[in-house]
């Protein structure tokens, strides 16, 4: 009887008091990042009108945050394992709030790009710290699955709250106000987190290897920049050189990690098929969805003529589906299987994206709303289960670095998705045939066409906007089709890579 009860007693002893209150603080950090990501999409038309960025600058505004955060996540996750995840989270949240002010008051495209890059530096501290703290707060596998589900559901809820709150602010204030909503969240997070969050770190950590930090940053940014430039302008000497530099830096990074006694990232983790499969699934899923996510707000506002608040409400089904799926994903994966839930979710997202190839300027909301709901449900199942797989694949001492790998895949997928699929939209759009006298700025972006049309006679303005909207929708439909193919291929790959993978009972 003693041996039967002992594991239960031990597990019960490991249940930290106040862990659920601490989780509430952690999800505030997730909410901070999710809201910021979604309001940028809504604010893009207003930023285009005010700052007048070129098409390339607009893409940089959209993806430089992801470039920087992807390059620094592993380094910051490892830093949290060394100096303390709570300390890193609270410092990062403070800086994130302060840099949000710089975003709000940017006056040129260059300043905005710089502000987004600095925000990426601060954002790199938040997500891996939250997941690592969850790994150390919840030792019971079922509780941890629920906590990860709540973590993911909050991120999804942020994608719903962001557009609605952001849409309200855009209709009543200037576009910079959407970034200032980060400040009250940051204040609450820091003040409450100081009291409720426990500190945790790797007790056997070694020095933070700055050479590895530089190699990972140069490697990721170099490769992503090369892909972005090649997709937008074709292969050039500059993009090829950046790609080769990035690949060489990543190769050197991996070699260095294998020789260090306490590496920045234990690359041997990738020998675990479940870990590698979950990371790859996250990267490709976000890549396939990013083009739609980035351009959807522009479609709703500049093509269909919805106000920002209405556009925010229109995007809610995706968040509702993701929240609902995230909360039950762990239980469903235990009842069926990890690969069935992940592959099924990804296939559903792929089919929903495929349906959006039928988009036109006059597509009714039922089709769009249903597709967004399916995208949310499928992504909610997949992301929650893969996060749980990644966390359960490593010892809790390495939770920060492992969480950072998960988030790096997410951010890298977002950057590549915006670069590749976004370039499809941009290139198709740029080739539209406008009426005689159409300004060059109209071919840069749909926001530029709106500005140009305001300066033309009524007939010419109407013809310009009709051509521009048609070209934009054509590009969006092609990008959705490409994303659908990526998601369906990822569903097949996940079925094989996650074979035999199970969540802890």
C-alpha positions as CSV (number, residue, x, y, z in Angstrom):
1,X,0.0,0.0,0.0
2,X,2.8,2.3,0.8
3,X,4.4,2.0,-2.6
4,X,1.1,2.5,-4.3
5,X,0.4,5.8,-2.5
6,X,4.0,7.2,-2.6
7,X,3.9,8.5,-6.2
8,X,0.6,10.2,-5.6
9,X,1.9,11.8,-2.5
10,X,5.1,12.9,-4.3
11,X,3.1,14.3,-7.2
12,X,0.8,16.1,-4.8
13,X,3.8,17.6,-2.9
14,X,5.1,19.0,-6.2
15,X,1.9,21.0,-6.8
16,X,3.0,24.5,-5.9
17,X,0.5,26.6,-4.0
18,X,-0.7,29.6,-5.9
19,X,0.4,28.1,-9.2
20,X,-3.0,29.1,-10.9
21,X,-2.7,32.7,-9.7
22,X,0.9,32.8,-11.1
23,X,-0.5,31.4,-14.4
24,X,-2.8,34.4,-14.5
25,X,0.2,36.7,-14.5
26,X,2.0,34.7,-17.2
27,X,-0.9,34.9,-19.5
28,X,-0.9,38.7,-19.2
29,X,2.5,38.6,-20.9
30,X,1.1,36.4,-23.6
31,X,-1.8,38.9,-24.0
32,X,0.7,41.7,-24.3
33,X,2.4,40.1,-27.3
34,X,-0.8,38.8,-29.0
35,X,-2.6,42.2,-28.8
36,X,0.5,44.0,-30.2
37,X,0.7,41.6,-33.2
38,X,-3.0,41.9,-34.2
39,X,-3.3,45.7,-33.8
40,X,-0.4,46.2,-36.3
41,X,-2.5,44.6,-39.0
42,X,-5.4,46.9,-38.3
43,X,-3.3,50.0,-38.1
44,X,-1.4,49.2,-41.4
45,X,-3.8,51.2,-43.6
46,X,-3.5,54.2,-41.3
47,X,0.3,53.9,-41.1
48,X,0.4,53.7,-44.9
49,X,-1.6,56.9,-45.1
50,X,0.4,58.9,-42.5
51,X,4.0,57.7,-43.0
52,X,3.7,56.8,-46.7
53,X,6.0,53.8,-46.7
54,X,7.0,52.1,-49.9
55,X,5.8,48.5,-50.5
56,X,9.1,47.1,-49.3
57,X,9.1,49.4,-46.2
58,X,5.6,48.2,-45.4
59,X,6.7,44.6,-45.5
60,X,9.6,45.5,-43.2
61,X,7.3,47.2,-40.8
62,X,5.2,44.0,-40.8
63,X,8.1,41.5,-40.4
64,X,11.2,43.1,-38.8
65,X,9.7,42.4,-35.4
66,X,9.6,38.7,-36.3
67,X,13.1,38.7,-37.8
68,X,14.7,40.2,-34.6
69,X,12.6,38.1,-32.2
70,X,13.4,34.9,-34.1
71,X,17.1,35.7,-34.0
72,X,17.1,36.4,-30.2
73,X,14.6,33.9,-28.8
74,X,17.0,31.1,-28.2
75,X,19.6,33.4,-26.6
76,X,16.9,35.0,-24.4
77,X,15.5,31.7,-23.4
78,X,18.9,30.5,-22.4
79,X,19.6,33.7,-20.6
80,X,16.4,33.2,-18.5
81,X,17.6,29.7,-17.6
82,X,20.7,31.3,-16.2
83,X,19.7,34.6,-14.6
84,X,16.1,33.6,-13.6
85,X,13.0,33.4,-15.8
86,X,11.0,35.7,-13.5
87,X,13.6,38.4,-13.6
88,X,13.9,38.2,-17.4
89,X,10.1,38.3,-17.9
90,X,9.6,41.4,-15.7
91,X,12.5,43.3,-17.2
92,X,11.3,42.4,-20.7
93,X,7.8,43.4,-20.0
94,X,8.9,46.8,-18.7
95,X,11.0,47.5,-21.8
96,X,8.2,46.2,-24.1
97,X,5.9,48.7,-22.7
98,X,8.4,51.6,-23.0
99,X,9.3,50.7,-26.6
100,X,5.6,50.6,-27.5
101,X,5.6,54.4,-26.9
102,X,8.3,54.8,-29.5
103,X,6.1,52.8,-31.9
104,X,3.1,55.0,-31.2
105,X,5.0,58.3,-31.9
106,X,7.0,57.2,-35.0
107,X,7.0,59.9,-37.6
108,X,8.8,58.2,-40.5
109,X,8.8,54.7,-42.0
110,X,12.5,54.3,-40.9
111,X,11.6,55.2,-37.3
112,X,8.7,52.8,-37.3
113,X,11.0,50.0,-38.6
114,X,13.5,50.7,-35.9
115,X,10.8,50.8,-33.2
116,X,9.5,47.4,-34.4
117,X,13.0,46.0,-34.3
118,X,13.6,47.2,-30.7
119,X,10.2,45.8,-29.7
120,X,11.4,42.4,-31.1
121,X,14.4,42.6,-28.7
122,X,12.0,43.1,-25.7
123,X,9.5,40.6,-27.0
124,X,12.2,37.9,-27.2
125,X,12.3,37.8,-23.4
126,X,8.5,37.2,-22.9
127,X,7.2,34.1,-24.6
128,X,10.0,31.6,-23.7
129,X,10.0,32.8,-20.1
130,X,6.2,32.2,-19.8
131,X,6.4,28.7,-21.1
132,X,9.4,27.8,-19.1
133,X,7.8,29.1,-15.9
134,X,4.7,27.0,-16.7
135,X,7.0,23.9,-17.1
136,X,8.4,24.6,-13.6
137,X,5.1,25.5,-12.0
138,X,3.1,22.5,-13.2
139,X,4.7,19.1,-12.6
140,X,1.5,17.1,-13.0
141,X,1.2,16.3,-16.8
142,X,-2.6,16.8,-17.0
143,X,-2.4,20.1,-15.1
144,X,0.4,21.2,-17.4
145,X,-1.6,20.4,-20.4
146,X,-4.4,22.5,-19.1
147,X,-2.1,25.3,-18.3
148,X,-0.5,25.2,-21.7
149,X,-4.0,25.2,-23.2
150,X,-4.9,28.3,-21.1
151,X,-1.6,29.9,-22.3
152,X,-2.5,29.2,-25.9
153,X,-6.1,30.2,-25.5
154,X,-5.0,33.6,-24.0
155,X,-2.8,34.2,-27.1
156,X,-5.9,33.5,-29.2
157,X,-8.1,35.6,-27.1
158,X,-5.6,38.4,-27.6
159,X,-6.0,38.1,-31.3
160,X,-9.7,38.8,-30.7
161,X,-9.3,41.5,-28.1
162,X,-6.6,43.3,-30.1
163,X,-8.7,43.9,-33.3
164,X,-11.8,44.9,-31.3
165,X,-10.1,47.3,-28.9
166,X,-7.7,48.5,-31.7
167,X,-10.6,49.0,-34.1
168,X,-12.4,51.2,-31.4
169,X,-9.3,53.2,-30.9
170,X,-8.6,53.7,-34.6
171,X,-12.1,55.0,-35.1
172,X,-11.8,57.6,-32.2
173,X,-8.0,58.4,-32.0
174,X,-4.9,58.4,-34.1
175,X,-3.2,55.1,-35.1
176,X,-0.5,55.4,-32.5
177,X,-3.0,54.8,-29.7
178,X,-3.2,51.1,-30.6
179,X,0.3,50.6,-29.3
180,X,-0.3,52.5,-26.1
181,X,-2.8,49.9,-24.9
182,X,0.3,47.8,-24.0
183,X,1.2,50.2,-21.2
184,X,-1.6,49.3,-18.6
185,X,-1.1,45.6,-19.3
186,X,2.6,46.0,-18.7
187,X,2.0,47.9,-15.4
188,X,-0.3,45.2,-14.0
189,X,2.0,42.4,-15.1
190,X,5.1,43.8,-13.5
191,X,3.4,44.9,-10.2
192,X,1.5,41.7,-9.7
193,X,4.3,39.5,-11.1
194,X,6.8,40.8,-8.6
195,X,4.6,39.3,-5.8
196,X,3.1,36.2,-7.3
197,X,5.7,34.7,-9.7
198,X,8.3,32.3,-8.2
199,X,11.8,32.6,-9.5
200,X,13.3,29.6,-11.3
201,X,16.6,28.9,-13.1
202,X,18.9,26.1,-14.1
203,X,21.0,25.4,-11.0
204,X,23.8,23.9,-13.2
205,X,24.0,26.7,-15.7
206,X,27.3,27.7,-17.3
207,X,28.3,31.1,-18.7
208,X,26.1,32.8,-21.3
209,X,28.2,32.4,-24.4
210,X,28.2,35.7,-26.3
211,X,29.7,34.2,-29.4
212,X,26.8,31.8,-29.6
213,X,24.4,34.7,-29.2
214,X,26.0,36.6,-32.1
215,X,26.1,33.5,-34.3
216,X,22.4,32.7,-33.8
217,X,21.4,36.3,-34.4
218,X,23.4,36.7,-37.5
219,X,22.4,33.2,-38.8
220,X,18.7,33.6,-38.4
221,X,18.5,37.2,-39.7
222,X,20.9,36.4,-42.6
223,X,18.9,33.5,-43.9
224,X,15.5,35.1,-43.4
225,X,16.6,38.4,-45.1
226,X,18.0,36.4,-48.0
227,X,14.7,34.6,-48.5
228,X,12.7,37.8,-48.1
229,X,14.8,39.7,-50.7
230,X,14.9,36.8,-53.1
231,X,11.1,36.4,-52.9
232,X,10.5,40.1,-53.4
233,X,13.2,41.1,-56.0
234,X,14.7,37.8,-57.3
235,X,18.1,36.4,-56.4
236,X,20.8,39.0,-56.3
237,X,24.4,39.1,-55.2
238,X,23.3,40.9,-52.0
239,X,20.7,38.4,-51.0
240,X,22.9,35.4,-51.9
241,X,25.7,36.8,-49.8
242,X,23.3,37.3,-46.8
243,X,22.0,33.8,-47.2
244,X,25.5,32.3,-47.3
245,X,26.6,34.3,-44.3
246,X,23.5,33.3,-42.4
247,X,23.9,29.6,-43.3
248,X,27.6,29.7,-42.3
249,X,26.8,31.3,-39.0
250,X,24.1,28.7,-38.2
251,X,26.5,25.9,-39.1
252,X,29.1,27.4,-36.8
253,X,26.5,27.9,-34.1
254,X,25.6,24.2,-34.2
255,X,29.2,23.1,-34.2
256,X,29.9,25.3,-31.2
257,X,27.0,24.0,-29.2
258,X,28.2,20.5,-29.6
259,X,31.6,21.4,-28.1
260,X,30.5,23.6,-25.2
261,X,30.1,22.0,-21.8
262,X,27.0,24.1,-21.1
263,X,25.6,25.1,-24.6
264,X,23.3,28.0,-25.3
265,X,21.0,25.4,-26.9
266,X,21.4,21.7,-26.6
267,X,21.0,20.8,-30.3
268,X,20.9,17.1,-29.4
269,X,17.2,17.8,-28.5
270,X,16.5,17.6,-32.2
271,X,17.4,13.9,-32.2
272,X,14.1,13.4,-30.4
273,X,11.7,12.8,-33.3
274,X,8.7,14.1,-31.4
275,X,10.5,17.3,-30.5
276,X,11.7,17.9,-34.1
277,X,8.3,17.1,-35.5
278,X,6.5,19.5,-33.2
279,X,8.9,22.3,-34.0
280,X,8.7,21.7,-37.8
281,X,4.9,21.6,-37.6
282,X,4.8,24.9,-35.8
283,X,7.2,26.6,-38.3
284,X,5.3,25.5,-41.4
285,X,1.9,26.1,-40.0
286,X,2.6,29.7,-39.1
287,X,4.4,30.1,-42.5
288,X,1.3,28.9,-44.3
289,X,-1.1,31.1,-42.3
290,X,0.9,34.3,-42.1
291,X,0.1,35.8,-45.5
292,X,-3.6,35.6,-44.7
293,X,-3.2,37.0,-41.2
294,X,-1.1,40.0,-42.3
295,X,-3.3,41.0,-45.3
296,X,-6.8,40.1,-43.9
297,X,-7.3,43.4,-42.2
298,X,-6.4,45.3,-45.4
299,X,-8.9,43.1,-47.3
300,X,-11.7,43.8,-44.8
301,X,-11.1,47.6,-44.6
302,X,-9.7,48.7,-48.0
303,X,-11.4,46.2,-50.2
304,X,-14.8,45.6,-48.5
305,X,-15.0,49.0,-46.9
306,X,-15.5,48.0,-43.3
307,X,-14.4,50.3,-40.5
308,X,-11.6,49.2,-38.2
309,X,-13.9,48.2,-35.4
310,X,-16.1,46.2,-37.7
311,X,-13.0,44.6,-39.2
312,X,-11.9,43.6,-35.7
313,X,-15.2,42.0,-34.9
314,X,-15.1,40.1,-38.3
315,X,-11.9,38.4,-37.2
316,X,-13.3,37.1,-33.9
317,X,-14.3,33.6,-35.1
318,X,-10.7,32.5,-35.5
319,X,-9.9,33.5,-31.9
320,X,-13.1,31.8,-30.6
321,X,-12.3,28.6,-32.3
322,X,-8.6,28.6,-31.1
323,X,-9.7,29.3,-27.5
324,X,-12.2,26.5,-27.5
325,X,-9.8,24.0,-29.1
326,X,-6.9,25.0,-26.9
327,X,-8.7,24.3,-23.7
328,X,-9.6,20.7,-24.7
329,X,-6.6,19.8,-26.9
330,X,-4.7,18.0,-24.2
331,X,-7.6,15.7,-23.3
332,X,-8.5,15.0,-26.9
333,X,-4.8,14.1,-27.7
334,X,-4.8,11.6,-24.7
335,X,-8.0,10.1,-25.9
336,X,-7.0,9.7,-29.5
337,X,-3.4,10.4,-30.3
338,X,-1.0,13.3,-30.7
339,X,-0.5,12.8,-34.4
340,X,-4.2,12.5,-35.1
341,X,-5.0,15.8,-33.3
342,X,-2.1,17.7,-34.8
343,X,-2.5,16.3,-38.4
344,X,-6.3,16.6,-38.3
345,X,-6.0,20.2,-37.1
346,X,-3.5,21.2,-39.8
347,X,-5.6,19.5,-42.5
348,X,-8.6,21.5,-41.4
349,X,-6.6,24.7,-41.6
350,X,-5.4,23.8,-45.0
351,X,-8.9,23.1,-46.3
352,X,-10.2,26.4,-44.8
353,X,-7.4,28.3,-46.5
354,X,-8.2,26.5,-49.7
355,X,-11.7,27.8,-49.6
356,X,-10.4,31.4,-49.5
357,X,-9.1,31.0,-53.0
358,X,-12.7,31.8,-53.9
359,X,-12.4,35.3,-52.4
360,X,-13.7,38.2,-54.4
361,X,-14.3,41.9,-53.6
362,X,-17.9,41.0,-52.8
363,X,-17.5,37.7,-50.9
364,X,-20.1,37.4,-48.2
365,X,-19.2,37.2,-44.6
366,X,-20.6,33.6,-44.0
367,X,-17.9,32.0,-46.1
368,X,-15.1,34.1,-44.6
369,X,-16.4,33.7,-41.0
370,X,-16.8,29.9,-41.4
371,X,-13.3,29.7,-42.8
372,X,-11.8,31.7,-40.0
373,X,-13.6,29.6,-37.4
374,X,-12.1,26.4,-38.9
375,X,-8.7,28.0,-39.0
376,X,-8.9,28.9,-35.4
377,X,-10.1,25.4,-34.3
378,X,-7.4,23.6,-36.3
379,X,-4.6,25.9,-35.2
380,X,-5.8,25.8,-31.6
381,X,-5.6,22.0,-31.5
382,X,-2.2,21.8,-33.3
383,X,-0.3,24.6,-31.5
384,X,-1.5,23.5,-28.0
385,X,-0.5,19.9,-28.4
386,X,2.9,20.7,-30.1
387,X,3.7,23.1,-27.2
388,X,2.9,20.3,-24.7
389,X,5.1,17.8,-26.7
390,X,8.0,20.3,-26.7
391,X,7.8,21.1,-23.0
392,X,7.5,17.4,-22.0
393,X,10.4,16.4,-24.1
394,X,13.0,18.2,-22.0
395,X,14.0,18.3,-18.3
396,X,12.6,21.3,-16.5
397,X,16.1,22.9,-16.1
398,X,16.2,23.3,-19.9
399,X,12.6,24.5,-20.3
400,X,13.6,28.1,-21.2
401,X,15.8,27.0,-24.2
402,X,13.3,24.5,-25.4
403,X,10.4,27.0,-25.1
404,X,12.6,29.4,-27.1
405,X,13.0,26.9,-29.9
406,X,9.2,26.5,-30.1
407,X,8.8,30.3,-30.2
408,X,11.6,30.7,-32.7
409,X,9.8,28.3,-35.0
410,X,6.7,30.4,-34.6
411,X,8.3,33.7,-35.3
412,X,10.6,32.4,-38.0
413,X,7.5,31.0,-39.7
414,X,5.7,34.3,-39.4
415,X,8.7,36.2,-40.9
416,X,9.1,33.7,-43.8
417,X,5.3,33.6,-44.4
418,X,5.0,37.4,-44.6
419,X,8.1,37.5,-46.8
420,X,7.1,34.7,-49.2
421,X,3.3,34.8,-49.3
422,X,3.3,38.5,-48.7
423,X,5.6,38.9,-51.7
424,X,3.0,37.0,-53.8
425,X,0.3,39.4,-52.9
426,X,2.6,42.4,-53.5
427,X,3.9,41.2,-56.8
428,X,0.5,40.3,-58.2
429,X,-0.9,43.6,-56.9
430,X,1.9,45.7,-58.4
431,X,1.2,44.5,-61.9
432,X,-2.4,45.8,-62.1
433,X,-3.2,48.1,-65.1
434,X,-4.6,51.3,-63.8
435,X,-6.0,54.2,-65.8
436,X,-3.8,56.6,-67.6
437,X,-1.9,58.9,-65.2
438,X,-1.9,56.4,-62.3
439,X,0.8,57.5,-59.8
440,X,3.6,55.1,-59.1
441,X,2.7,55.1,-55.4
442,X,-0.6,53.4,-56.3
443,X,1.4,50.3,-57.4
444,X,3.3,50.1,-54.1
445,X,0.4,49.2,-51.8
446,X,-3.4,49.2,-51.6
447,X,-3.1,52.1,-49.1
448,X,-1.0,54.0,-51.6
449,X,-3.8,53.5,-54.2
450,X,-6.4,54.9,-51.8
451,X,-4.2,58.0,-51.3
452,X,-3.6,58.4,-55.0
453,X,-7.3,58.0,-55.9
454,X,-8.1,60.9,-53.6
455,X,-6.1,63.2,-55.9
456,X,-7.8,62.0,-59.1
457,X,-11.1,63.0,-60.8
458,X,-14.0,60.8,-59.7
459,X,-14.1,58.5,-62.8
460,X,-10.4,58.0,-62.8
461,X,-10.4,57.4,-59.0
462,X,-13.2,54.8,-59.3
463,X,-11.4,53.0,-62.2
464,X,-8.1,53.0,-60.2
465,X,-9.6,51.6,-57.0
466,X,-11.5,48.9,-58.9
467,X,-8.3,47.7,-60.7
468,X,-6.3,47.9,-57.5
469,X,-8.8,46.0,-55.4
470,X,-9.2,43.3,-58.0
471,X,-5.4,42.8,-58.2
472,X,-5.1,42.8,-54.4
473,X,-7.8,40.1,-54.0
474,X,-6.2,38.0,-56.8
475,X,-2.9,38.1,-55.0
476,X,-4.5,37.3,-51.7
477,X,-6.4,34.3,-53.2
478,X,-3.1,32.9,-54.7
479,X,-1.3,33.4,-51.4
480,X,-4.2,31.5,-49.6
481,X,-3.9,28.7,-52.1
482,X,-0.1,28.5,-51.5
483,X,-0.7,28.5,-47.8
484,X,-3.3,25.7,-48.1
485,X,-0.7,23.5,-49.9
486,X,1.9,24.2,-47.2
487,X,-0.6,23.2,-44.4
488,X,-1.8,20.1,-46.1
489,X,1.8,18.9,-46.7
490,X,2.6,19.7,-43.1
491,X,-0.4,17.6,-41.9
492,X,1.0,14.6,-43.8
493,X,4.5,15.2,-42.5
494,X,3.2,15.5,-38.9
495,X,1.4,12.2,-39.2
496,X,4.7,10.4,-39.8
497,X,7.0,12.5,-37.6
498,X,4.7,12.3,-34.5
499,X,4.0,8.5,-34.9
500,X,4.0,6.9,-31.4
501,X,4.2,10.3,-29.7
502,X,2.1,10.5,-26.5
503,X,1.4,13.1,-23.9
504,X,2.3,12.2,-20.3
505,X,-0.6,10.6,-18.5
